[in-house]
Amino acid sequence: MTDRLSALPATLDAFRQGQLPLTELARTWREAAQGHQPALPQRYQDVLERVLSQLESSALFTEESCSFSQGDMVDALSDWLTRARAL
């Protein structure tokens, strides 16, 4: 078993503190989810991709003009991680 998800909480903290760029956060999460063994169910991959896409889209707009906040998307990633690790 390869728990590639265990390193992800630190990336959320680093992103929140401005120490990790969004592109690196998204890349790290995608790689971890794809390389995790046992493989995550497809629905988990789909949800993660949707959240990461929304997070990446939110970076194109100011907080006020975006329909979702980066903070909410980071919280959604944290929730996803909790559920994925419970599998």
Biopython code that builds the backbone (N, CA, C, O; Angstrom):
import numpy as np
from Bio.PDB.StructureBuilder import StructureBuilder

atoms = [
    (1, "MET", "N", (0.853, -1.189, 0.000)),
    (1, "MET", "CA", (0.000, 0.000, 0.000)),
    (1, "MET", "C", (0.890, 1.241, 0.000)),
    (1, "MET", "O", (1.852, 1.328, 0.763)),
    (2, "THR", "N", (0.563, 2.181, -0.850)),
    (2, "THR", "CA", (1.314, 3.423, -0.935)),
    (2, "THR", "C", (0.400, 4.576, -0.541)),
    (2, "THR", "O", (-0.492, 4.956, -1.300)),
    (3, "ASP", "N", (0.625, 5.130, 0.646)),
    (3, "ASP", "CA", (-0.214, 6.237, 1.120)),
    (3, "ASP", "C", (0.383, 7.557, 0.660)),
    (3, "ASP", "O", (1.123, 8.212, 1.394)),
    (4, "ARG", "N", (0.055, 7.929, -0.549)),
    (4, "ARG", "CA", (0.560, 9.184, -1.101)),
    (4, "ARG", "C", (-0.238, 10.370, -0.584)),
    (4, "ARG", "O", (0.125, 11.519, -0.834)),
    (5, "LEU", "N", (-1.324, 10.099, 0.137)),
    (5, "LEU", "CA", (-2.171, 11.179, 0.644)),
    (5, "LEU", "C", (-1.636, 11.782, 1.941)),
    (5, "LEU", "O", (-2.026, 12.890, 2.310)),
    (6, "SER", "N", (-0.759, 11.075, 2.631)),
    (6, "SER", "CA", (-0.304, 11.531, 3.947)),
    (6, "SER", "C", (0.475, 12.843, 3.893)),
    (6, "SER", "O", (0.528, 13.562, 4.891)),
    (7, "ALA", "N", (1.071, 13.165, 2.769)),
    (7, "ALA", "CA", (1.840, 14.410, 2.653)),
    (7, "ALA", "C", (0.969, 15.620, 2.297)),
    (7, "ALA", "O", (1.445, 16.755, 2.319)),
    (8, "LEU", "N", (-0.302, 15.379, 1.972)),
    (8, "LEU", "CA", (-1.130, 16.477, 1.473)),
    (8, "LEU", "C", (-1.527, 17.531, 2.510)),
    (8, "LEU", "O", (-1.638, 18.701, 2.143)),
    (9, "PRO", "N", (-1.747, 17.185, 3.785)),
    (9, "PRO", "CA", (-2.100, 18.247, 4.736)),
    (9, "PRO", "C", (-1.057, 19.372, 4.796)),
    (9, "PRO", "O", (-1.412, 20.543, 4.927)),
    (10, "ALA", "N", (0.204, 19.018, 4.702)),
    (10, "ALA", "CA", (1.260, 20.039, 4.748)),
    (10, "ALA", "C", (1.170, 20.974, 3.549)),
    (10, "ALA", "O", (1.513, 22.151, 3.655)),
    (11, "THR", "N", (0.710, 20.459, 2.402)),
    (11, "THR", "CA", (0.588, 21.335, 1.229)),
    (11, "THR", "C", (-0.535, 22.336, 1.419)),
    (11, "THR", "O", (-0.436, 23.472, 0.954)),
    (12, "LEU", "N", (-1.598, 21.934, 2.094)),
    (12, "LEU", "CA", (-2.684, 22.887, 2.372)),
    (12, "LEU", "C", (-2.200, 24.001, 3.283)),
    (12, "LEU", "O", (-2.487, 25.176, 3.055)),
    (13, "ASP", "N", (-1.461, 23.620, 4.320)),
    (13, "ASP", "CA", (-0.927, 24.630, 5.243)),
    (13, "ASP", "C", (0.012, 25.586, 4.515)),
    (13, "ASP", "O", (-0.061, 26.800, 4.708)),
    (14, "ALA", "N", (0.890, 25.040, 3.682)),
    (14, "ALA", "CA", (1.839, 25.877, 2.946)),
    (14, "ALA", "C", (1.106, 26.803, 1.979)),
    (14, "ALA", "O", (1.488, 27.963, 1.827)),
    (15, "PHE", "N", (0.059, 26.304, 1.325)),
    (15, "PHE", "CA", (-0.715, 27.139, 0.408)),
    (15, "PHE", "C", (-1.416, 28.264, 1.160)),
    (15, "PHE", "O", (-1.393, 29.417, 0.729)),
    (16, "ARG", "N", (-2.034, 27.925, 2.275)),
    (16, "ARG", "CA", (-2.735, 28.944, 3.079)),
    (16, "ARG", "C", (-1.778, 30.043, 3.552)),
    (16, "ARG", "O", (-2.169, 31.202, 3.686)),
    (17, "GLN", "N", (-0.532, 29.667, 3.800)),
    (17, "GLN", "CA", (0.458, 30.637, 4.288)),
    (17, "GLN", "C", (1.177, 31.352, 3.150)),
    (17, "GLN", "O", (2.068, 32.166, 3.391)),
    (18, "GLY", "N", (0.796, 31.054, 1.919)),
    (18, "GLY", "CA", (1.411, 31.710, 0.773)),
    (18, "GLY", "C", (2.783, 31.170, 0.414)),
    (18, "GLY", "O", (3.529, 31.817, -0.321)),
    (19, "GLN", "N", (3.125, 29.995, 0.921)),
    (19, "GLN", "CA", (4.440, 29.410, 0.678)),
    (19, "GLN", "C", (4.447, 28.399, -0.462)),
    (19, "GLN", "O", (5.506, 27.911, -0.856)),
    (20, "LEU", "N", (3.264, 28.082, -0.994)),
    (20, "LEU", "CA", (3.157, 27.108, -2.075)),
    (20, "LEU", "C", (2.230, 27.681, -3.138)),
    (20, "LEU", "O", (1.079, 28.004, -2.842)),
    (21, "PRO", "N", (2.711, 27.810, -4.365)),
    (21, "PRO", "CA", (1.846, 28.349, -5.421)),
    (21, "PRO", "C", (0.709, 27.376, -5.759)),
    (21, "PRO", "O", (0.834, 26.165, -5.578)),
    (22, "LEU", "N", (-0.371, 27.921, -6.239)),
    (22, "LEU", "CA", (-1.542, 27.126, -6.579)),
    (22, "LEU", "C", (-1.213, 26.036, -7.592)),
    (22, "LEU", "O", (-1.702, 24.913, -7.468)),
    (23, "THR", "N", (-0.407, 26.344, -8.572)),
    (23, "THR", "CA", (-0.065, 25.350, -9.592)),
    (23, "THR", "C", (0.631, 24.138, -8.971)),
    (23, "THR", "O", (0.379, 23.000, -9.366)),
    (24, "GLU", "N", (1.497, 24.387, -8.011)),
    (24, "GLU", "CA", (2.215, 23.290, -7.337)),
    (24, "GLU", "C", (1.264, 22.502, -6.433)),
    (24, "GLU", "O", (1.360, 21.277, -6.351)),
    (25, "LEU", "N", (0.363, 23.190, -5.767)),
    (25, "LEU", "CA", (-0.632, 22.522, -4.927)),
    (25, "LEU", "C", (-1.467, 21.569, -5.778)),
    (25, "LEU", "O", (-1.630, 20.401, -5.427)),
    (26, "ALA", "N", (-1.987, 22.058, -6.880)),
    (26, "ALA", "CA", (-2.844, 21.244, -7.742)),
    (26, "ALA", "C", (-2.068, 20.058, -8.313)),
    (26, "ALA", "O", (-2.579, 18.939, -8.336)),
    (27, "ARG", "N", (-0.861, 20.290, -8.765)),
    (27, "ARG", "CA", (-0.041, 19.212, -9.321)),
    (27, "ARG", "C", (0.207, 18.122, -8.279)),
    (27, "ARG", "O", (0.069, 16.932, -8.563)),
    (28, "THR", "N", (0.568, 18.541, -7.085)),
    (28, "THR", "CA", (0.860, 17.595, -6.003)),
    (28, "THR", "C", (-0.367, 16.756, -5.658)),
    (28, "THR", "O", (-0.263, 15.542, -5.477)),
    (29, "TRP", "N", (-1.521, 17.401, -5.568)),
    (29, "TRP", "CA", (-2.752, 16.672, -5.232)),
    (29, "TRP", "C", (-3.143, 15.705, -6.332)),
    (29, "TRP", "O", (-3.544, 14.576, -6.049)),
    (30, "ARG", "N", (-3.034, 16.125, -7.568)),
    (30, "ARG", "CA", (-3.389, 15.227, -8.674)),
    (30, "ARG", "C", (-2.468, 14.011, -8.697)),
    (30, "ARG", "O", (-2.930, 12.880, -8.852)),
    (31, "GLU", "N", (-1.185, 14.239, -8.545)),
    (31, "GLU", "CA", (-0.227, 13.130, -8.556)),
    (31, "GLU", "C", (-0.460, 12.178, -7.386)),
    (31, "GLU", "O", (-0.402, 10.960, -7.551)),
    (32, "ALA", "N", (-0.722, 12.730, -6.217)),
    (32, "ALA", "CA", (-0.942, 11.894, -5.038)),
    (32, "ALA", "C", (-2.189, 11.030, -5.205)),
    (32, "ALA", "O", (-2.176, 9.846, -4.868)),
    (33, "ALA", "N", (-3.258, 11.617, -5.719)),
    (33, "ALA", "CA", (-4.506, 10.862, -5.888)),
    (33, "ALA", "C", (-4.351, 9.784, -6.953)),
    (33, "ALA", "O", (-4.871, 8.679, -6.796)),
    (34, "GLN", "N", (-3.647, 10.092, -8.025)),
    (34, "GLN", "CA", (-3.478, 9.119, -9.106)),
    (34, "GLN", "C", (-2.531, 7.992, -8.703)),
    (34, "GLN", "O", (-2.694, 6.857, -9.151)),
    (35, "GLY", "N", (-1.548, 8.294, -7.868)),
    (35, "GLY", "CA", (-0.571, 7.289, -7.491)),
    (35, "GLY", "C", (-0.883, 6.546, -6.222)),
    (35, "GLY", "O", (-0.137, 5.648, -5.832)),
    (36, "HIS", "N", (-1.973, 6.900, -5.563)),
    (36, "HIS", "CA", (-2.328, 6.258, -4.293)),
    (36, "HIS", "C", (-2.709, 4.799, -4.524)),
    (36, "HIS", "O", (-3.430, 4.468, -5.465)),
    (37, "GLN", "N", (-2.208, 3.941, -3.646)),
    (37, "GLN", "CA", (-2.569, 2.528, -3.704)),
    (37, "GLN", "C", (-3.117, 2.108, -2.353)),
    (37, "GLN", "O", (-2.479, 2.407, -1.343)),
    (38, "PRO", "N", (-4.238, 1.444, -2.268)),
    (38, "PRO", "CA", (-5.031, 1.019, -3.407)),
    (38, "PRO", "C", (-5.660, 2.216, -4.117)),
    (38, "PRO", "O", (-5.843, 3.279, -3.523)),
    (39, "ALA", "N", (-5.983, 2.030, -5.374)),
    (39, "ALA", "CA", (-6.528, 3.114, -6.189)),
    (39, "ALA", "C", (-7.816, 3.655, -5.572)),
    (39, "ALA", "O", (-8.642, 2.907, -5.049)),
    (40, "LEU", "N", (-7.958, 4.956, -5.647)),
    (40, "LEU", "CA", (-9.181, 5.594, -5.161)),
    (40, "LEU", "C", (-10.316, 5.340, -6.151)),
    (40, "LEU", "O", (-10.077, 5.236, -7.354)),
    (41, "PRO", "N", (-11.546, 5.242, -5.653)),
    (41, "PRO", "CA", (-12.683, 5.091, -6.570)),
    (41, "PRO", "C", (-12.755, 6.273, -7.546)),
    (41, "PRO", "O", (-12.336, 7.383, -7.218)),
    (42, "GLN", "N", (-13.283, 6.026, -8.728)),
    (42, "GLN", "CA", (-13.357, 7.060, -9.760)),
    (42, "GLN", "C", (-14.106, 8.299, -9.269)),
    (42, "GLN", "O", (-13.741, 9.419, -9.625)),
    (43, "ARG", "N", (-15.134, 8.115, -8.469)),
    (43, "ARG", "CA", (-15.897, 9.277, -7.994)),
    (43, "ARG", "C", (-15.020, 10.204, -7.149)),
    (43, "ARG", "O", (-15.222, 11.419, -7.153)),
    (44, "TYR", "N", (-14.056, 9.647, -6.432)),
    (44, "TYR", "CA", (-13.136, 10.475, -5.658)),
    (44, "TYR", "C", (-12.227, 11.268, -6.595)),
    (44, "TYR", "O", (-11.951, 12.443, -6.354)),
    (45, "GLN", "N", (-11.770, 10.626, -7.652)),
    (45, "GLN", "CA", (-10.947, 11.326, -8.646)),
    (45, "GLN", "C", (-11.749, 12.457, -9.282)),
    (45, "GLN", "O", (-11.233, 13.557, -9.478)),
    (46, "ASP", "N", (-13.018, 12.181, -9.603)),
    (46, "ASP", "CA", (-13.872, 13.185, -10.248)),
    (46, "ASP", "C", (-14.109, 14.393, -9.346)),
    (46, "ASP", "O", (-14.025, 15.538, -9.791)),
    (47, "VAL", "N", (-14.402, 14.129, -8.086)),
    (47, "VAL", "CA", (-14.644, 15.227, -7.136)),
    (47, "VAL", "C", (-13.370, 16.044, -6.940)),
    (47, "VAL", "O", (-13.413, 17.274, -6.929)),
    (48, "LEU", "N", (-12.252, 15.369, -6.788)),
    (48, "LEU", "CA", (-10.998, 16.088, -6.607)),
    (48, "LEU", "C", (-10.711, 16.977, -7.807)),
    (48, "LEU", "O", (-10.321, 18.133, -7.641)),
    (49, "GLU", "N", (-10.895, 16.461, -8.993)),
    (49, "GLU", "CA", (-10.634, 17.254, -10.197)),
    (49, "GLU", "C", (-11.552, 18.464, -10.264)),
    (49, "GLU", "O", (-11.123, 19.546, -10.663)),
    (50, "ARG", "N", (-12.808, 18.292, -9.880)),
    (50, "ARG", "CA", (-13.754, 19.416, -9.882)),
    (50, "ARG", "C", (-13.316, 20.495, -8.883)),
    (50, "ARG", "O", (-13.329, 21.683, -9.207)),
    (51, "VAL", "N", (-12.936, 20.089, -7.694)),
    (51, "VAL", "CA", (-12.510, 21.062, -6.685)),
    (51, "VAL", "C", (-11.231, 21.768, -7.122)),
    (51, "VAL", "O", (-11.121, 22.987, -6.998)),
    (52, "LEU", "N", (-10.265, 21.008, -7.634)),
    (52, "LEU", "CA", (-9.010, 21.636, -8.087)),
    (52, "LEU", "C", (-9.261, 22.591, -9.261)),
    (52, "LEU", "O", (-8.648, 23.656, -9.331)),
    (53, "SER", "N", (-10.140, 22.224, -10.161)),
    (53, "SER", "CA", (-10.465, 23.106, -11.296)),
    (53, "SER", "C", (-11.110, 24.396, -10.815)),
    (53, "SER", "O", (-10.796, 25.475, -11.317)),
    (54, "GLN", "N", (-12.003, 24.292, -9.853)),
    (54, "GLN", "CA", (-12.633, 25.491, -9.297)),
    (54, "GLN", "C", (-11.605, 26.358, -8.586)),
    (54, "GLN", "O", (-11.635, 27.584, -8.698)),
    (55, "LEU", "N", (-10.706, 25.730, -7.861)),
    (55, "LEU", "CA", (-9.657, 26.470, -7.162)),
    (55, "LEU", "C", (-8.770, 27.192, -8.170)),
    (55, "LEU", "O", (-8.437, 28.362, -7.981)),
    (56, "GLU", "N", (-8.390, 26.502, -9.230)),
    (56, "GLU", "CA", (-7.563, 27.130, -10.264)),
    (56, "GLU", "C", (-8.319, 28.268, -10.950)),
    (56, "GLU", "O", (-7.725, 29.299, -11.266)),
    (57, "SER", "N", (-9.603, 28.097, -11.181)),
    (57, "SER", "CA", (-10.410, 29.154, -11.793)),
    (57, "SER", "C", (-10.542, 30.359, -10.875)),
    (57, "SER", "O", (-10.554, 31.499, -11.339)),
    (58, "SER", "N", (-10.640, 30.111, -9.585)),
    (58, "SER", "CA", (-10.803, 31.216, -8.636)),
    (58, "SER", "C", (-9.588, 32.126, -8.626)),
    (58, "SER", "O", (-9.697, 33.301, -8.273)),
    (59, "ALA", "N", (-8.435, 31.601, -9.009)),
    (59, "ALA", "CA", (-7.219, 32.408, -9.031)),
    (59, "ALA", "C", (-7.259, 33.454, -10.141)),
    (59, "ALA", "O", (-6.493, 34.418, -10.115)),
    (60, "LEU", "N", (-8.139, 33.270, -11.105)),
    (60, "LEU", "CA", (-8.244, 34.212, -12.224)),
    (60, "LEU", "C", (-9.068, 35.442, -11.881)),
    (60, "LEU", "O", (-9.062, 36.418, -12.632)),
    (61, "PHE", "N", (-9.777, 35.409, -10.755)),
    (61, "PHE", "CA", (-10.682, 36.483, -10.375)),
    (61, "PHE", "C", (-10.344, 36.995, -8.984)),
    (61, "PHE", "O", (-9.680, 36.322, -8.195)),
    (62, "THR", "N", (-10.822, 38.211, -8.705)),
    (62, "THR", "CA", (-10.703, 38.705, -7.339)),
    (62, "THR", "C", (-11.727, 37.964, -6.486)),
    (62, "THR", "O", (-12.702, 37.425, -7.010)),
    (63, "GLU", "N", (-11.513, 37.937, -5.212)),
    (63, "GLU", "CA", (-12.400, 37.211, -4.295)),
    (63, "GLU", "C", (-13.855, 37.652, -4.456)),
    (63, "GLU", "O", (-14.763, 36.825, -4.374)),
    (64, "GLU", "N", (-14.085, 38.948, -4.684)),
    (64, "GLU", "CA", (-15.444, 39.471, -4.754)),
    (64, "GLU", "C", (-16.157, 39.075, -6.051)),
    (64, "GLU", "O", (-17.382, 38.958, -6.068)),
    (65, "SER", "N", (-15.410, 38.870, -7.127)),
    (65, "SER", "CA", (-16.055, 38.588, -8.402)),
    (65, "SER", "C", (-16.164, 37.100, -8.703)),
    (65, "SER", "O", (-16.684, 36.717, -9.751)),
    (66, "CYS", "N", (-15.693, 36.281, -7.819)),
    (66, "CYS", "CA", (-15.717, 34.840, -8.040)),
    (66, "CYS", "C", (-16.893, 34.241, -7.260)),
    (66, "CYS", "O", (-17.198, 34.676, -6.149)),
    (67, "SER", "N", (-17.541, 33.251, -7.850)),
    (67, "SER", "CA", (-18.704, 32.665, -7.192)),
    (67, "SER", "C", (-18.326, 31.722, -6.048)),
    (67, "SER", "O", (-19.197, 31.284, -5.297)),
    (68, "PHE", "N", (-17.055, 31.411, -5.910)),
    (68, "PHE", "CA", (-16.580, 30.580, -4.793)),
    (68, "PHE", "C", (-15.224, 31.109, -4.359)),
    (68, "PHE", "O", (-14.454, 31.631, -5.165)),
    (69, "SER", "N", (-14.952, 30.967, -3.085)),
    (69, "SER", "CA", (-13.710, 31.524, -2.559)),
    (69, "SER", "C", (-12.619, 30.463, -2.515)),
    (69, "SER", "O", (-12.899, 29.269, -2.416)),
    (70, "GLN", "N", (-11.386, 30.912, -2.590)),
    (70, "GLN", "CA", (-10.269, 29.980, -2.462)),
    (70, "GLN", "C", (-10.302, 29.301, -1.103)),
    (70, "GLN", "O", (-10.003, 28.113, -0.987)),
    (71, "GLY", "N", (-10.667, 30.056, -0.077)),
    (71, "GLY", "CA", (-10.754, 29.466, 1.263)),
    (71, "GLY", "C", (-11.743, 28.322, 1.319)),
    (71, "GLY", "O", (-11.478, 27.293, 1.940)),
    (72, "ASP", "N", (-12.891, 28.501, 0.666)),
    (72, "ASP", "CA", (-13.897, 27.433, 0.628)),
    (72, "ASP", "C", (-13.366, 26.224, -0.137)),
    (72, "ASP", "O", (-13.619, 25.083, 0.249)),
    (73, "MET", "N", (-12.636, 26.471, -1.215)),
    (73, "MET", "CA", (-12.104, 25.368, -2.013)),
    (73, "MET", "C", (-11.008, 24.615, -1.251)),
    (73, "MET", "O", (-10.907, 23.393, -1.357)),
    (74, "VAL", "N", (-10.201, 25.332, -0.496)),
    (74, "VAL", "CA", (-9.169, 24.678, 0.323)),
    (74, "VAL", "C", (-9.843, 23.845, 1.412)),
    (74, "VAL", "O", (-9.403, 22.736, 1.718)),
    (75, "ASP", "N", (-10.908, 24.385, 1.989)),
    (75, "ASP", "CA", (-11.666, 23.612, 2.982)),
    (75, "ASP", "C", (-12.262, 22.355, 2.348)),
    (75, "ASP", "O", (-12.304, 21.300, 2.980)),
    (76, "ALA", "N", (-12.723, 22.467, 1.100)),
    (76, "ALA", "CA", (-13.276, 21.309, 0.395)),
    (76, "ALA", "C", (-12.190, 20.263, 0.146)),
    (76, "ALA", "O", (-12.454, 19.064, 0.235)),
    (77, "LEU", "N", (-10.975, 20.707, -0.164)),
    (77, "LEU", "CA", (-9.867, 19.764, -0.337)),
    (77, "LEU", "C", (-9.580, 19.034, 0.970)),
    (77, "LEU", "O", (-9.339, 17.827, 0.976)),
    (78, "SER", "N", (-9.606, 19.766, 2.062)),
    (78, "SER", "CA", (-9.368, 19.156, 3.367)),
    (78, "SER", "C", (-10.436, 18.108, 3.670)),
    (78, "SER", "O", (-10.127, 17.028, 4.173)),
    (79, "ASP", "N", (-11.677, 18.428, 3.368)),
    (79, "ASP", "CA", (-12.782, 17.483, 3.580)),
    (79, "ASP", "C", (-12.618, 16.263, 2.680)),
    (79, "ASP", "O", (-12.816, 15.131, 3.121)),
    (80, "TRP", "N", (-12.256, 16.493, 1.420)),
    (80, "TRP", "CA", (-12.015, 15.382, 0.493)),
    (80, "TRP", "C", (-10.927, 14.450, 1.029)),
    (80, "TRP", "O", (-11.062, 13.227, 0.986)),
    (81, "LEU", "N", (-9.856, 15.047, 1.532)),
    (81, "LEU", "CA", (-8.741, 14.260, 2.046)),
    (81, "LEU", "C", (-9.169, 13.405, 3.229)),
    (81, "LEU", "O", (-8.792, 12.237, 3.322)),
    (82, "THR", "N", (-9.943, 13.973, 4.121)),
    (82, "THR", "CA", (-10.442, 13.225, 5.277)),
    (82, "THR", "C", (-11.236, 12.002, 4.828)),
    (82, "THR", "O", (-11.068, 10.906, 5.363)),
    (83, "ARG", "N", (-12.095, 12.205, 3.847)),
    (83, "ARG", "CA", (-12.931, 11.109, 3.357)),
    (83, "ARG", "C", (-12.103, 10.069, 2.588)),
    (83, "ARG", "O", (-12.314, 8.866, 2.740)),
    (84, "ALA", "N", (-11.167, 10.541, 1.768)),
    (84, "ALA", "CA", (-10.351, 9.617, 0.979)),
    (84, "ALA", "C", (-9.463, 8.762, 1.880)),
    (84, "ALA", "O", (-9.255, 7.580, 1.604)),
    (85, "ARG", "N", (-8.952, 9.339, 2.929)),
    (85, "ARG", "CA", (-8.083, 8.574, 3.821)),
    (85, "ARG", "C", (-8.862, 7.581, 4.675)),
    (85, "ARG", "O", (-8.285, 6.644, 5.227)),
    (86, "ALA", "N", (-10.169, 7.785, 4.784)),
    (86, "ALA", "CA", (-11.014, 6.881, 5.573)),
    (86, "ALA", "C", (-11.413, 5.637, 4.776)),
    (86, "ALA", "O", (-11.974, 4.697, 5.340)),
    (87, "LEU", "N", (-11.131, 5.623, 3.477)),
    (87, "LEU", "CA", (-11.500, 4.466, 2.647)),
    (87, "LEU", "C", (-10.755, 3.210, 3.076)),
    (87, "LEU", "O", (-10.946, 2.147, 2.485)),
]
sb = StructureBuilder()
sb.init_structure("model")
sb.init_model(0)
sb.init_chain("A")
sb.init_seg("    ")
for serial, (resi, resn, name, xyz) in enumerate(atoms, 1):
    if name == "N":
        sb.init_residue(resn, " ", resi, " ")
    sb.init_atom(name, np.array(xyz, "f"), 0.0, 1.0, " ", f" {name:<3s}", serial, name[0])
structure = sb.get_structure()
